[in-house]
Amino acid sequence: MMLRTDSAGMRGKVDWLLIFAAVGLVLIGSVMILSAASPLLRYPQIVQRHVMALLLGGAAFLFGLGMHYQVFQDQSRVLYALTLAILVAVLVFGETVRGHRSWIRLPLFAFQPSEVTRICMILVLANYLDRRHKQIERLGTLMGAIGVAVPIVTLLLLQPDFSSAALLFPVIIAMLFCTGGSLGHIASITGCAGVAVALTLLESLSMLHPEWSQNSGTLQFVGLLSRSNGWLAVAAAAVCALTYLAYRASLAMRFRYPPLYYWVTAGVLVSGLCAGIFINRNIKEYQRNRFLVFLAPESDPQEAGYHVNQALVAIGSGGVTGKGIFSGTQSQLGFLPERHTDFIFAVIGEEMGFLGAAAVLGLYLLLMGRIVHAARLSRDRYGFLVCTGLTAMFGAYFMVNVGMCLGVIPVAGIPLPLVSYGGSSLVASLWAVGIVANIYSKRYAFA
């Protein structure tokens, strides 16, 4: 292969469509932040902090663009150690805001380490999968990948930041799938998550309808598991015993399935039980209320369901062209909570209407499409996997944020990357875009 050094190749090192999508989202977000936060008493402080975040985000983008992305692979162990150290530090020295011990306050500003660590996890996991791609279908490789992610997820759960931890799941699944991982292994991870979600759902239903718990043995058993480690041990032992009986019965009926299939199934069930019980025991009351309101919106329309109701009113009232910037009634009159952070998409729908919301959707699709394009053109597997993880990350955050504004996903307290107010999120997102731009720029090195 010949190295391309012609002028056309040099001009093509910058993906201007990627830059256009990112800048477009940041500009729309900045205008919406100025509009949504204008009635607040701390408006000058919000503007000042957003300008500082823009400057730091620009520097983070240039860092990601200028630093060769393979440096992150070469220094993945150092990066992983720093990631864990930061997450431990926030638990020890962090500041508690709204029930989350997830902020570190410095002399000039405060930042949320979880926003940066999600990108670091992608960089570290991409290195692990790249170096073991020939053994990707082995169970040991899967367990190693889970071992890389579990400490980060656990430290996030201890904050507790369930939303950020949960949104790492689609990132991990996407990276395993695109590496060529076994569909059976991926199904096992998904099954474990499904059991955990099912337990959380059953516990929530028992709280929403106490009369159901009195008449249902299943709900009563879930309640016992959530309150007693002894019952959890009994359930785990019962799963293992039933698995052994199923294995013996299959031998008697001459079904020759490998024993590993049975014990993997048992491991999935037990792991899902443990994860679900951990969530039920540590979930905050307001987080549970968000889930309950999603299941039954009429159960608490003035408290936990208020955010979603006002977001739907705002989006529905915007019509096709919107009410105009600084003219949204729900946002300007203060009916819509968290309007410049988590629910900024509702402000876009109200003040810019369907056309503005469609423009944001189009820019996100363009952004993710260009990241996928950079993955396809990447000169190595590591760059491909990094782009895969970042695509899944942006896609998951976008779908959850827009979904909760539309009432189709429980409120999760997730910002809209590149659009919502929040310095940590903006800086981390622009750093991610810079990394993608760097991967794209190196595509000609061995073309």
Summary of the structure (lengths in Angstrom):
residues: 447
radius of gyration: 23.6
end to end distance: 6.5
largest distance: 75.5
contacts: 1508
relative contact order: 0.16
helix: 74%
strand: 2%
